[in-house]
């Protein structure tokens, strides 16, 4: 076919997008600024470079990460097979030799006759269909082009609070209510007495924090309202009680009195399966978040579906800007893919590239779109980033079982429950692929 699609960025998402387009017989021009120019976090010249951990998370199908990778393979991924070929021992996780993994993906991309690699920095959007997969450290001029496309819907810092699974909360210790009983009882309230609050405070201010990298400035120096909760706490023992833990307007339904302090949880998704800890953006290490935040009454056994983060991470307000296939609502010839869309994690970024690549290819060929079922992890992620419910409060999200629709029956055993979710997802994706006659060319 004569159409050439431009893919900007040869990270995980860009490589997957280019690969899927080529599998569909579409010519691709893949732009990558390395080795001419490196971002502050990159150092290896190969494609699909893993910057932080070398782990791609759990391998077993009965996990969110494992299910995501399984679906990606069903859809014809290039990165998952390369990861398996270059895996290293990591217990139940799929971890890789970084350089060998990168070399493997690079070789696959470069050897594909339909993919032309252009090693230069892109400062202006190419004409025609474009997939932008420039990552969370998008360079200055390209970031300006994205800002022109997205207006105010571009963020430069990821300041997200932890998210917990509703079913894991101890409802005997918490209660639904809004401050001063205004509106619906939309918040879950975790009341603390003085002893509980002081113990929590001491653990919080002494907890171990993530060391920011050289190219990251402190986000809270940019915007006071995004201050990490542990920094706020360090300003004084009662500071949190006049901030996110203020008890004013809250009455404990069990005692009829105002608690000494209260942590509020707010609905994270439309279905009410996930709740975030209001005002708890944080730089604590993940293990410390689990330890300290589990001290909050009602969260002793909470399952954390996403930990809080505060770091440099360029992303767009996808619910306002993107369709579920990662195309722009007002510029359907432009797609986004990768972390810049608000999917969080290596494989989540790669999966978004697959979705964008398939969508663009099928649109070019005039074929029926692949409509990812909401029961699938890929479908749930694409819906999360495009759901208007999240507009105005959008924060990045990785694969987790909490974003899948309820299975409709009570399964108490967590392992069995997740296995049922995974089985349902695989069957739903297979049915959709059969419905449209989709061949992943694998």
Beta strands, then each sheet from edge to edge (+ up, - down):
strand 1: 4-8
strand 2: 27-31
strand 3: 55-58
strand 4: 87-88
strand 5: 93-96
strand 6: 115-118
strand 7: 130-132
strand 8: 154-165
strand 9: 174-176
strand 10: 187-192
strand 11: 261-267
strand 12: 274-281
strand 13: 304-306
strand 14: 309-316
strand 15: 334-336
sheet 1: 6+ 2+ 1+ 7+ 15+
sheet 2: 3+ 5- 4+
sheet 3: 9+ 10- 11+ 12- 8+ 13-
sheet 4: 9+ 10- 11+ 12- 8+ 14-
end
